[in-house]
Amino acid sequence: MNNKELVRAAFEAMKNAYAPYSGYKVGAALLTQSGRVFTGCNIENAAYSPSVCAERTAFFKAVSEGETQFEKIAVCGGKDGEPDDYFYPCGTCRQVMAEFCNGDFAVVTAKSPDDFKESTLGEMLPFAFTKDKIDK
Ligand code: THU
């Protein structure tokens, strides 16, 4: 699956965002190395802290179905589901990505279905704290 197709899946997922408190809708589409796509949206909560980001929704869906090898993720977001800039994942989501992915994991940040660019997890989370520090 190419970046454009993955970005389109992220935009579709953004439609399902449950964001009644912030009004900020986020979508993600995660491609596994086996070729499956897991989408995610942010899901907010009246108690605020139980809210979860779109990227983690996608990762947790995938891992819960036995997938732990990932190729890339596309993300988009904006107020009322209307992005006005490239969307970059929050620090917590970057940390979850770093649990399963190397620095070369591709993060496709989208501004629109036709306007997106690719970064790597290593660029976005240098000096990550990862499981190899614990496994020693
Ligand atoms: N959000 C995400 O879904 N992903 C991120 O990487 C950053 C923020 C969500 C959380 C919350 O529902 C809304 O965006 C505003 O912070």
Backbone and ligand atoms as CSV (ligand in chain L), in Angstrom:
chain,resi,resn,atom,element,x,y,z
A,1,MET,N,N,0.847,-1.212,0.000
A,1,MET,CA,C,0.000,0.000,0.000
A,1,MET,C,C,0.872,1.248,0.000
A,2,ASN,N,N,0.579,2.185,-0.881
A,2,ASN,CA,C,1.422,3.383,-0.940
A,2,ASN,C,C,0.937,4.446,0.071
A,3,ASN,N,N,1.746,5.492,0.205
A,3,ASN,CA,C,1.447,6.518,1.215
A,3,ASN,C,C,0.093,7.180,0.978
A,4,LYS,N,N,-0.228,7.408,-0.273
A,4,LYS,CA,C,-1.482,8.096,-0.586
A,4,LYS,C,C,-2.688,7.279,-0.118
A,5,GLU,N,N,-2.633,5.988,-0.367
A,5,GLU,CA,C,-3.731,5.103,0.063
A,5,GLU,C,C,-3.822,5.064,1.589
A,6,LEU,N,N,-2.667,5.035,2.245
A,6,LEU,CA,C,-2.668,4.977,3.705
A,6,LEU,C,C,-3.196,6.290,4.301
A,7,VAL,N,N,-2.829,7.404,3.686
A,7,VAL,CA,C,-3.333,8.707,4.133
A,7,VAL,C,C,-4.854,8.763,3.969
A,8,ARG,N,N,-5.337,8.247,2.866
A,8,ARG,CA,C,-6.801,8.244,2.664
A,8,ARG,C,C,-7.499,7.416,3.733
A,9,ALA,N,N,-6.891,6.319,4.138
A,9,ALA,CA,C,-7.469,5.486,5.202
A,9,ALA,C,C,-7.473,6.260,6.528
A,10,ALA,N,N,-6.436,7.052,6.758
A,10,ALA,CA,C,-6.389,7.865,7.982
A,10,ALA,C,C,-7.500,8.917,7.967
A,11,PHE,N,N,-7.727,9.523,6.820
A,11,PHE,CA,C,-8.805,10.520,6.723
A,11,PHE,C,C,-10.171,9.874,6.941
A,12,GLU,N,N,-10.352,8.671,6.439
A,12,GLU,CA,C,-11.613,7.946,6.678
A,12,GLU,C,C,-11.785,7.676,8.172
A,13,ALA,N,N,-10.701,7.240,8.811
A,13,ALA,CA,C,-10.752,6.921,10.245
A,13,ALA,C,C,-11.053,8.165,11.076
A,14,MET,N,N,-10.551,9.309,10.639
A,14,MET,CA,C,-10.778,10.563,11.373
A,14,MET,C,C,-12.274,10.866,11.507
A,15,LYS,N,N,-13.065,10.390,10.551
A,15,LYS,CA,C,-14.517,10.633,10.598
A,15,LYS,C,C,-15.153,9.987,11.827
A,16,ASN,N,N,-14.511,8.926,12.342
A,16,ASN,CA,C,-15.066,8.226,13.502
A,16,ASN,C,C,-14.571,8.792,14.828
A,17,ALA,N,N,-13.733,9.827,14.769
A,17,ALA,CA,C,-13.196,10.396,16.014
A,17,ALA,C,C,-14.334,10.769,16.956
A,18,TYR,N,N,-14.146,10.406,18.215
A,18,TYR,CA,C,-15.120,10.770,19.250
A,18,TYR,C,C,-14.439,11.849,20.093
A,19,ALA,N,N,-14.702,13.087,19.749
A,19,ALA,CA,C,-13.985,14.201,20.383
A,19,ALA,C,C,-14.946,15.318,20.781
A,20,PRO,N,N,-15.933,14.984,21.654
A,20,PRO,CA,C,-16.928,16.001,22.020
A,20,PRO,C,C,-16.374,17.098,22.921
A,21,TYR,N,N,-15.196,16.883,23.523
A,21,TYR,CA,C,-14.665,17.864,24.482
A,21,TYR,C,C,-13.687,18.827,23.816
A,22,SER,N,N,-12.752,18.284,23.051
A,22,SER,CA,C,-11.790,19.171,22.386
A,22,SER,C,C,-12.270,19.605,21.008
A,23,GLY,N,N,-13.101,18.780,20.389
A,23,GLY,CA,C,-13.487,19.070,19.010
A,23,GLY,C,C,-12.372,18.812,18.018
A,24,TYR,N,N,-11.255,18.303,18.529
A,24,TYR,CA,C,-10.088,18.047,17.668
A,24,TYR,C,C,-10.112,16.583,17.238
A,25,LYS,N,N,-10.273,16.352,15.944
A,25,LYS,CA,C,-10.410,14.987,15.446
A,25,LYS,C,C,-9.115,14.506,14.790
A,26,VAL,N,N,-8.769,13.265,15.124
A,26,VAL,CA,C,-7.517,12.688,14.614
A,26,VAL,C,C,-7.814,11.316,14.017
A,27,GLY,N,N,-7.117,11.012,12.931
A,27,GLY,CA,C,-7.226,9.695,12.305
A,27,GLY,C,C,-5.850,9.113,12.070
A,28,ALA,N,N,-5.768,7.802,12.131
A,28,ALA,CA,C,-4.488,7.121,11.891
A,28,ALA,C,C,-4.749,5.848,11.103
A,29,ALA,N,N,-3.785,5.467,10.285
A,29,ALA,CA,C,-3.849,4.195,9.566
A,29,ALA,C,C,-2.461,3.569,9.625
A,30,LEU,N,N,-2.405,2.401,10.221
A,30,LEU,CA,C,-1.140,1.711,10.510
A,30,LEU,C,C,-1.001,0.491,9.600
A,31,LEU,N,N,0.087,0.459,8.852
A,31,LEU,CA,C,0.335,-0.661,7.931
A,31,LEU,C,C,1.299,-1.644,8.582
A,32,THR,N,N,0.890,-2.907,8.663
A,32,THR,CA,C,1.773,-3.930,9.229
A,32,THR,C,C,2.702,-4.461,8.141
A,33,GLN,N,N,3.772,-5.113,8.579
A,33,GLN,CA,C,4.690,-5.706,7.594
A,33,GLN,C,C,4.020,-6.839,6.833
A,34,SER,N,N,2.946,-7.389,7.397
A,34,SER,CA,C,2.215,-8.457,6.704
A,34,SER,C,C,1.190,-7.899,5.718
A,35,GLY,N,N,1.073,-6.556,5.654
A,35,GLY,CA,C,0.192,-5.938,4.664
A,35,GLY,C,C,-1.196,-5.573,5.156
A,36,ARG,N,N,-1.444,-5.771,6.446
A,36,ARG,CA,C,-2.773,-5.392,6.977
A,36,ARG,C,C,-2.763,-3.924,7.402
A,37,VAL,N,N,-3.939,-3.313,7.362
A,37,VAL,CA,C,-4.075,-1.922,7.793
A,37,VAL,C,C,-5.015,-1.873,8.995
A,38,PHE,N,N,-4.532,-1.250,10.065
A,38,PHE,CA,C,-5.372,-1.018,11.247
A,38,PHE,C,C,-5.571,0.482,11.377
A,39,THR,N,N,-6.822,0.891,11.415
A,39,THR,CA,C,-7.092,2.317,11.553
A,39,THR,C,C,-7.401,2.646,13.008
A,40,GLY,N,N,-7.333,3.934,13.327
A,40,GLY,CA,C,-7.659,4.383,14.674
A,40,GLY,C,C,-8.122,5.823,14.660
A,41,CYS,N,N,-8.884,6.173,15.684
A,41,CYS,CA,C,-9.302,7.562,15.876
A,41,CYS,C,C,-9.131,7.885,17.354
A,42,ASN,N,N,-9.146,9.166,17.675
A,42,ASN,CA,C,-9.097,9.520,19.091
A,42,ASN,C,C,-10.464,9.308,19.720
A,43,ILE,N,N,-10.446,8.894,20.961
A,43,ILE,CA,C,-11.685,8.591,21.700
A,43,ILE,C,C,-11.587,9.287,23.052
A,44,GLU,N,N,-12.354,10.350,23.201
A,44,GLU,CA,C,-12.264,11.144,24.440
A,44,GLU,C,C,-13.255,10.631,25.486
A,45,ASN,N,N,-13.127,11.165,26.686
A,45,ASN,CA,C,-13.940,10.694,27.809
A,45,ASN,C,C,-14.269,11.865,28.720
A,46,ALA,N,N,-15.459,11.823,29.317
A,46,ALA,CA,C,-15.900,12.892,30.210
A,46,ALA,C,C,-14.943,13.091,31.382
A,47,ALA,N,N,-14.241,12.030,31.757
A,47,ALA,CA,C,-13.263,12.142,32.839
A,47,ALA,C,C,-11.876,12.550,32.311
A,48,TYR,N,N,-11.814,12.890,31.057
A,48,TYR,CA,C,-10.624,13.396,30.355
A,48,TYR,C,C,-9.449,12.407,30.284
A,49,SER,N,N,-8.877,12.013,31.429
A,49,SER,CA,C,-7.648,11.212,31.352
A,49,SER,C,C,-7.836,9.830,30.711
A,50,PRO,N,N,-9.025,9.234,30.720
A,50,PRO,CA,C,-9.160,7.952,29.995
A,50,PRO,C,C,-9.159,8.108,28.476
A,51,SER,N,N,-9.068,9.315,27.970
A,51,SER,CA,C,-9.048,9.528,26.517
A,51,SER,C,C,-7.835,8.841,25.898
A,52,VAL,N,N,-7.997,8.465,24.640
A,52,VAL,CA,C,-6.863,7.837,23.952
A,52,VAL,C,C,-6.707,8.462,22.570
A,53,CYS,N,N,-5.467,8.550,22.134
A,53,CYS,CA,C,-5.153,9.131,20.826
A,53,CYS,C,C,-5.431,8.131,19.693
A,54,ALA,N,N,-5.562,8.668,18.508
A,54,ALA,CA,C,-5.823,7.856,17.321
A,54,ALA,C,C,-4.703,6.846,17.047
A,55,GLU,N,N,-3.472,7.290,17.198
A,55,GLU,CA,C,-2.339,6.418,16.884
A,55,GLU,C,C,-2.295,5.221,17.821
A,56,ARG,N,N,-2.550,5.489,19.104
A,56,ARG,CA,C,-2.516,4.371,20.052
A,56,ARG,C,C,-3.700,3.446,19.841
A,57,THR,N,N,-4.839,3.992,19.446
A,57,THR,CA,C,-5.967,3.121,19.104
A,57,THR,C,C,-5.547,2.148,18.002
A,58,ALA,N,N,-4.900,2.666,16.974
A,58,ALA,CA,C,-4.478,1.821,15.848
A,58,ALA,C,C,-3.452,0.783,16.304
A,59,PHE,N,N,-2.457,1.214,17.064
A,59,PHE,CA,C,-1.436,0.273,17.542
A,59,PHE,C,C,-2.040,-0.806,18.437
A,60,PHE,N,N,-2.921,-0.406,19.331
A,60,PHE,CA,C,-3.458,-1.381,20.282
A,60,PHE,C,C,-4.418,-2.347,19.588
A,61,LYS,N,N,-5.137,-1.862,18.598
A,61,LYS,CA,C,-5.962,-2.778,17.805
A,61,LYS,C,C,-5.068,-3.822,17.139
A,62,ALA,N,N,-3.989,-3.366,16.541
A,62,ALA,CA,C,-3.100,-4.274,15.803
A,62,ALA,C,C,-2.429,-5.278,16.742
A,63,VAL,N,N,-1.867,-4.773,17.832
A,63,VAL,CA,C,-1.149,-5.668,18.751
A,63,VAL,C,C,-2.120,-6.672,19.360
A,64,SER,N,N,-3.337,-6.228,19.630
A,64,SER,CA,C,-4.327,-7.138,20.227
A,64,SER,C,C,-4.764,-8.221,19.258
A,65,GLU,N,N,-4.440,-8.031,17.988
A,65,GLU,CA,C,-4.747,-9.063,16.993
A,65,GLU,C,C,-3.494,-9.802,16.536
A,66,GLY,N,N,-2.436,-9.656,17.336
A,66,GLY,CA,C,-1.235,-10.457,17.095
A,66,GLY,C,C,-0.198,-9.845,16.184
A,67,GLU,N,N,-0.403,-8.601,15.766
A,67,GLU,CA,C,0.548,-7.942,14.863
A,67,GLU,C,C,1.529,-7.098,15.681
A,68,THR,N,N,2.809,-7.320,15.472
A,68,THR,CA,C,3.812,-6.515,16.195
A,68,THR,C,C,4.903,-5.970,15.275
A,69,GLN,N,N,4.792,-6.248,13.984
A,69,GLN,CA,C,5.796,-5.784,13.019
A,69,GLN,C,C,5.142,-4.753,12.113
A,70,PHE,N,N,5.676,-3.548,12.133
A,70,PHE,CA,C,4.986,-2.476,11.422
A,70,PHE,C,C,5.869,-1.791,10.382
A,71,GLU,N,N,5.208,-1.322,9.345
A,71,GLU,CA,C,5.882,-0.704,8.201
A,71,GLU,C,C,5.837,0.821,8.294
A,72,LYS,N,N,4.630,1.337,8.438
A,72,LYS,CA,C,4.468,2.793,8.515
A,72,LYS,C,C,3.087,3.151,9.038
A,73,ILE,N,N,2.947,4.432,9.419
A,73,ILE,CA,C,1.649,4.921,9.886
A,73,ILE,C,C,1.368,6.265,9.214
A,74,ALA,N,N,0.113,6.481,8.853
A,74,ALA,CA,C,-0.294,7.798,8.349
A,74,ALA,C,C,-1.206,8.439,9.389
A,75,VAL,N,N,-1.034,9.733,9.603
A,75,VAL,CA,C,-1.827,10.434,10.617
A,75,VAL,C,C,-2.306,11.784,10.084
A,76,CYS,N,N,-3.496,12.157,10.534
A,76,CYS,CA,C,-4.027,13.470,10.172
A,76,CYS,C,C,-4.915,13.940,11.314
A,77,GLY,N,N,-5.101,15.234,11.407
A,77,GLY,CA,C,-5.974,15.738,12.460
A,77,GLY,C,C,-6.204,17.228,12.344
A,78,GLY,N,N,-7.301,17.659,12.941
A,78,GLY,CA,C,-7.594,19.086,12.938
A,78,GLY,C,C,-8.879,19.368,13.691
A,79,LYS,N,N,-9.039,20.626,14.045
A,79,LYS,CA,C,-10.254,21.055,14.728
A,79,LYS,C,C,-11.458,20.741,13.849
A,80,ASP,N,N,-12.462,20.119,14.442
A,80,ASP,CA,C,-13.673,19.720,13.716
A,80,ASP,C,C,-13.374,18.824,12.502
A,81,GLY,N,N,-12.240,18.136,12.574
A,81,GLY,CA,C,-11.900,17.222,11.485
A,81,GLY,C,C,-11.434,17.907,10.228
A,82,GLU,N,N,-10.980,19.172,10.371
A,82,GLU,CA,C,-10.480,19.900,9.203
A,82,GLU,C,C,-9.035,20.331,9.417
A,83,PRO,N,N,-8.103,19.502,8.975
A,83,PRO,CA,C,-6.677,19.795,9.178
A,83,PRO,C,C,-6.265,21.111,8.521
A,84,ASP,N,N,-5.424,21.873,9.222
A,84,ASP,CA,C,-4.881,23.085,8.606
A,84,ASP,C,C,-3.357,23.038,8.553
A,85,ASP,N,N,-2.809,21.876,8.929
A,85,ASP,CA,C,-1.355,21.721,8.889
A,85,ASP,C,C,-1.018,20.233,8.917
A,86,TYR,N,N,0.248,19.907,8.685
A,86,TYR,CA,C,0.697,18.525,8.814
A,86,TYR,C,C,0.519,18.114,10.273
A,87,PHE,N,N,0.084,16.885,10.472
A,87,PHE,CA,C,-0.203,16.439,11.835
A,87,PHE,C,C,0.934,15.560,12.359
A,88,TYR,N,N,1.495,15.943,13.490
A,88,TYR,CA,C,2.568,15.154,14.094
A,88,TYR,C,C,2.103,14.532,15.401
A,89,PRO,N,N,2.358,13.244,15.594
A,89,PRO,CA,C,1.904,12.529,16.797
A,89,PRO,C,C,2.482,13.097,18.092
A,90,CYS,N,N,1.704,12.971,19.153
A,90,CYS,CA,C,2.152,13.449,20.465
A,90,CYS,C,C,3.276,12.561,20.999
A,91,GLY,N,N,3.908,13.037,22.049
A,91,GLY,CA,C,5.056,12.321,22.620
A,91,GLY,C,C,4.702,10.944,23.145
A,92,THR,N,N,3.536,10.819,23.741
A,92,THR,CA,C,3.142,9.511,24.278
A,92,THR,C,C,2.981,8.500,23.147
A,93,CYS,N,N,2.364,8.929,22.053
A,93,CYS,CA,C,2.199,8.024,20.909
A,93,CYS,C,C,3.542,7.676,20.282
A,94,ARG,N,N,4.449,8.622,20.237
A,94,ARG,CA,C,5.796,8.333,19.713
A,94,ARG,C,C,6.457,7.259,20.579
A,95,GLN,N,N,6.261,7.349,21.882
A,95,GLN,CA,C,6.844,6.365,22.783
A,95,GLN,C,C,6.242,4.979,22.541
A,96,VAL,N,N,4.937,4.914,22.299
A,96,VAL,CA,C,4.292,3.618,21.999
A,96,VAL,C,C,4.840,3.065,20.685
A,97,MET,N,N,5.027,3.932,19.696
A,97,MET,CA,C,5.623,3.483,18.433
A,97,MET,C,C,7.011,2.891,18.680
A,98,ALA,N,N,7.772,3.551,19.573
A,98,ALA,CA,C,9.147,3.117,19.825
A,98,ALA,C,C,9.216,1.758,20.524
A,99,GLU,N,N,8.119,1.339,21.111
A,99,GLU,CA,C,8.074,0.012,21.734
A,99,GLU,C,C,8.141,-1.091,20.674
A,100,PHE,N,N,7.552,-0.798,19.508
A,100,PHE,CA,C,7.423,-1.827,18.474
A,100,PHE,C,C,8.244,-1.546,17.217
A,101,CYS,N,N,8.694,-0.318,17.053
A,101,CYS,CA,C,9.297,0.060,15.772
A,101,CYS,C,C,10.699,0.634,15.966
A,102,ASN,N,N,11.525,0.438,14.952
A,102,ASN,CA,C,12.859,1.030,14.956
A,102,ASN,C,C,12.796,2.479,14.498
A,103,GLY,N,N,13.942,3.133,14.536
A,103,GLY,CA,C,14.023,4.535,14.144
A,103,GLY,C,C,13.664,4.775,12.692
A,104,ASP,N,N,13.741,3.737,11.864
A,104,ASP,CA,C,13.425,3.934,10.442
A,104,ASP,C,C,11.935,3.770,10.135
A,105,PHE,N,N,11.134,3.512,11.160
A,105,PHE,CA,C,9.674,3.427,10.971
A,105,PHE,C,C,9.171,4.743,10.370
A,106,ALA,N,N,8.392,4.643,9.302
A,106,ALA,CA,C,7.936,5.842,8.587
A,106,ALA,C,C,6.637,6.386,9.180
A,107,VAL,N,N,6.618,7.685,9.401
A,107,VAL,CA,C,5.418,8.370,9.877
A,107,VAL,C,C,5.005,9.372,8.796
A,108,VAL,N,N,3.877,9.101,8.174
A,108,VAL,CA,C,3.390,9.959,7.094
A,108,VAL,C,C,2.431,10.977,7.707
A,109,THR,N,N,2.862,12.205,7.715
A,109,THR,CA,C,2.079,13.276,8.347
A,109,THR,C,C,1.315,14.015,7.253
A,110,ALA,N,N,-0.004,14.082,7.427
A,110,ALA,CA,C,-0.843,14.616,6.349
A,110,ALA,C,C,-1.503,15.939,6.722
A,111,LYS,N,N,-1.629,16.752,5.713
A,111,LYS,CA,C,-2.359,18.021,5.828
A,111,LYS,C,C,-3.687,17.921,5.070
A,112,SER,N,N,-3.663,17.128,4.020
A,112,SER,CA,C,-4.865,16.829,3.237
A,112,SER,C,C,-4.624,15.471,2.577
A,113,PRO,N,N,-5.661,14.889,1.974
A,113,PRO,CA,C,-5.452,13.585,1.328
A,113,PRO,C,C,-4.394,13.624,0.218
A,114,ASP,N,N,-4.114,14.809,-0.291
A,114,ASP,CA,C,-3.130,14.928,-1.373
A,114,ASP,C,C,-1.859,15.665,-0.965
A,115,ASP,N,N,-1.780,16.081,0.281
A,115,ASP,CA,C,-0.628,16.857,0.745
A,115,ASP,C,C,-0.103,16.234,2.038
A,116,PHE,N,N,0.985,15.498,1.899
A,116,PHE,CA,C,1.547,14.808,3.064
A,116,PHE,C,C,3.049,14.660,2.882
A,117,LYS,N,N,3.751,14.435,3.999
A,117,LYS,CA,C,5.180,14.186,3.913
A,117,LYS,C,C,5.585,13.118,4.901
A,118,GLU,N,N,6.741,12.559,4.644
A,118,GLU,CA,C,7.169,11.409,5.438
A,118,GLU,C,C,8.335,11.773,6.337
A,119,SER,N,N,8.233,11.378,7.600
A,119,SER,CA,C,9.333,11.519,8.552
A,119,SER,C,C,9.633,10.131,9.099
A,120,THR,N,N,10.674,10.040,9.903
A,120,THR,CA,C,10.933,8.756,10.566
A,120,THR,C,C,10.738,8.930,12.064
A,121,LEU,N,N,10.464,7.800,12.711
A,121,LEU,CA,C,10.319,7.828,14.161
A,121,LEU,C,C,11.619,8.311,14.813
A,122,GLY,N,N,12.745,7.913,14.228
A,122,GLY,CA,C,14.038,8.335,14.771
A,122,GLY,C,C,14.203,9.849,14.766
A,123,GLU,N,N,13.676,10.491,13.746
A,123,GLU,CA,C,13.727,11.961,13.693
A,123,GLU,C,C,12.815,12.573,14.744
A,124,MET,N,N,11.688,11.914,14.967
A,124,MET,CA,C,10.680,12.496,15.858
A,124,MET,C,C,10.896,12.164,17.323
A,125,LEU,N,N,11.627,11.064,17.582
A,125,LEU,CA,C,11.893,10.679,18.977
A,125,LEU,C,C,13.334,10.175,19.104
A,126,PRO,N,N,14.289,11.114,18.994
A,126,PRO,CA,C,15.687,10.706,19.151
A,126,PRO,C,C,15.960,10.329,20.607
A,127,PHE,N,N,16.954,9.508,20.808
A,127,PHE,CA,C,17.354,9.085,22.177
A,127,PHE,C,C,16.187,8.426,22.912
A,128,ALA,N,N,15.393,7.652,22.193
A,128,ALA,CA,C,14.211,7.026,22.801
A,128,ALA,C,C,14.600,6.049,23.902
A,129,PHE,N,N,13.762,5.970,24.895
A,129,PHE,CA,C,13.922,4.947,25.929
A,129,PHE,C,C,13.212,3.697,25.425
A,130,THR,N,N,13.982,2.633,25.221
A,130,THR,CA,C,13.407,1.431,24.605
A,130,THR,C,C,13.730,0.174,25.411
A,131,LYS,N,N,13.084,-0.917,25.034
A,131,LYS,CA,C,13.169,-2.142,25.828
A,131,LYS,C,C,14.567,-2.737,25.911
A,132,ASP,N,N,15.443,-2.423,24.964
A,132,ASP,CA,C,16.798,-2.977,25.034
A,132,ASP,C,C,17.543,-2.475,26.280
A,133,LYS,N,N,17.120,-1.329,26.810
A,133,LYS,CA,C,17.762,-0.820,28.037
A,133,LYS,C,C,17.400,-1.712,29.226
A,134,ILE,N,N,16.187,-2.267,29.178
A,134,ILE,CA,C,15.706,-3.099,30.279
A,134,ILE,C,C,16.179,-4.542,30.127
A,135,ASP,N,N,16.259,-4.995,28.863
A,135,ASP,CA,C,16.595,-6.397,28.593
A,135,ASP,C,C,18.030,-6.748,28.953
A,136,LYS,N,N,18.885,-5.741,29.116
A,136,LYS,CA,C,20.316,-6.002,29.352
A,136,LYS,C,C,20.560,-6.844,30.595
L,1,THU,N1,N,-4.691,13.465,19.842
L,1,THU,C1,C,-4.470,12.345,19.085
L,1,THU,O1,O,-5.388,11.578,18.783
L,1,THU,N2,N,-3.191,12.087,18.683
L,1,THU,C2,C,-2.121,12.859,18.979
L,1,THU,O2,O,-1.007,12.519,18.627
L,1,THU,C3,C,-2.306,14.126,19.684
L,1,THU,C4,C,-3.663,14.400,20.215
L,1,THU,C5,C,-6.057,13.723,20.303
L,1,THU,C6,C,-6.244,13.625,21.786
L,1,THU,C7,C,-7.439,14.491,22.026
L,1,THU,O3,O,-8.613,13.725,21.838
L,1,THU,C8,C,-7.359,15.551,20.923
L,1,THU,O4,O,-6.430,15.041,19.966
L,1,THU,C9,C,-6.892,16.907,21.401
L,1,THU,O5,O,-5.719,16.796,22.120
